[in-house]
């Protein structure tokens, strides 16, 4: 049974999440604040964490950054659940290490779909062979990405996007394909999130990202091998 941590200070929403997620078959542990959740996450390493961003004491963004800095727990999928619904707020959440973002009020069925998608991507079997492309190396076992031996910190979704594009470098990958494969369900309502992830992925990869991840207008994206 997958274990999910819910960090939410609103009593009613926290109880709703607990009841709904337990109804989906998950073990759910709830917290009203980030500090006690962080201590237990480090010891327990749950399968997924859901963070409200506006929390008493330490805010959700700070807590997410701290998780991403800890080697033992940095790959835990994290979903933000917050009342902030502006694009800038989403960008900030994703840039600080969140893998997905939902705004309140939210639909329980959609929340369940997003959680299943994150858990499914985490559980997939990894290939232990190191991937090397020019200055880039990827270790699928540890999910570490390096350029010129410098570690590049990618979020869960950024890593999945990069490896999926590489796996399909022989073709243009459509937006719908990326949304279905990486998010695992119809994400059309907030498809701009894909563009945000691609943009931040390119930025983190620097010159390599600009040279290899190409936009095909009106279609999607393609990973281009040097010399093509």
SULKAMO-V612246 format. One record per residue. N is the residue number from 1. SS is DSSP state (a for helix, b for strand, c for the rest). PHI is phi in whole degrees, -180 to 180 (999 if undefined). OMEGA is omega as a letter, one per 30 degrees, with the letter a starting at -180 (* if undefined). Layout:
N SS PHI OMEGA
N SS PHI OMEGA
This chain:
1 c 999 l
2 c -70 a
3 b -107 a
4 b -119 l
5 b -97 l
6 b -116 l
7 b -114 a
8 c -151 a
9 c -89 l
10 c -82 a
11 a -59 a
12 a -67 a
13 a -68 l
14 a -61 l
15 a -69 l
16 a -60 l
17 a -63 a
18 a -62 a
19 a -65 a
20 a -65 a
21 a -72 l
22 a -65 l
23 a -66 l
24 c -82 l
25 c 100 a
26 c -98 l
27 b -85 a
28 b -123 l
29 b -117 a
30 b -113 l
31 b -141 l
32 c -92 a
33 c -144 a
34 a -77 a
35 a -58 l
36 a -66 l
37 a -65 a
38 a -61 l
39 a -59 a
40 a -78 l
41 a -60 a
42 a -62 a
43 a -81 a
44 a -101 a
45 c 47 l
46 c -68 a
47 c -79 a
48 b -164 l
49 b -129 l
50 b -114 a
51 b -116 l
52 c -74 a
53 c -86 a
54 c -97 a
55 c -119 l
56 c -69 a
57 c 76 l
58 c -67 a
59 c -79 a
60 a -64 a
61 a -63 l
62 a -63 l
63 a -63 l
64 a -64 l
65 a -60 l
66 a -64 l
67 a -63 a
68 a -68 l
69 a -88 a
70 c -97 a
71 c -57 a
72 c -68 a
73 c -124 a
74 c -66 a
75 c -96 l
76 c -64 l
77 b -63 a
78 b -128 l
79 b -114 l
80 b -89 l
81 b -129 a
82 b -153 l
83 c -81 l
84 c -75 a
85 c -123 l
86 c -80 a
87 a -58 a
88 a -60 l
89 a -63 l
90 a -67 l
91 a -60 l
92 a -61 l
93 a -62 a
94 a -69 l
95 a -66 a
96 c -92 l
97 c 114 l
98 c -71 l
99 c -97 l
100 b -155 a
101 b -149 l
102 b -127 l
103 b -107 l
104 c -88 f
105 c -73 a
106 c -127 l
107 c -91 a
108 a -63 a
109 a -67 l
110 a -66 l
111 a -58 l
112 a -61 l
113 a -65 a
114 a -67 l
115 a -65 l
116 a -60 l
117 a -63 l
118 a -63 a
119 a -69 l
120 a -65 l
121 a -67 l
122 a -68 a
123 a -84 a
124 c -65 l
125 c -67 a
126 c -102 l
127 c -87 a
128 c -82 a
129 c -73 l
130 b -73 l
131 b -98 l
132 b -128 l
133 b -136 a
134 c 53 a
135 c -84 a
136 b -92 l
137 b -131 l
138 b -127 l
139 b -104 a
140 c -63 a
141 c -71 l
142 c -99 a
143 c 62 l
144 b -92 l
145 b -118 a
146 b -132 l
147 b -125 a
148 c 52 l
149 c 69 l
150 b -95 a
151 b -68 l
152 b -107 a
153 c -82 l
154 c -110 l
155 c -74 l
156 a -55 a
157 a -69 l
158 a -61 l
159 a -63 a
160 a -63 l
161 a -62 a
162 a -60 a
163 a -69 l
164 a -68 l
165 a -63 l
166 a -64 l
167 a -61 a
168 c -115 a
169 c -64 a
170 c -79 a
171 c -143 l
172 c -81 l
173 b -95 a
174 b -71 l
175 a -60 a
176 a -62 l
177 a -62 a
178 a -62 a
179 a -63 a
180 a -70 a
181 a -76 a
182 a -88 l
183 a -94 l
184 c 84 l
185 c -165 a
186 c -68 a
187 c -110 a
188 a -60 a
189 a -60 a
190 a -124 a
191 c -65 l
192 a -61 l
193 a -58 l
194 a -60 a
195 a -63 l
196 a -63 l
197 a -64 l
198 a -63 a
199 a -62 a
200 a -70 l
201 a -63 l
202 a -59 a
203 a -61 a
204 a -67 l
205 a -83 l
206 c 62 a
207 a -58 l
208 a -60 a
209 a -64 l
210 a -65 a
211 a -78 a
212 a -108 a
213 b -102 a
214 b -109 l
215 b -90 l
216 b -107 a
217 c -55 l
218 c 79 a
219 c -124 a
220 b 172 a
221 b -138 l
222 b -142 l
223 b -92 a
224 c -107 l
225 c -78 a
226 c -54 l
227 c 97 a
228 c -83 *
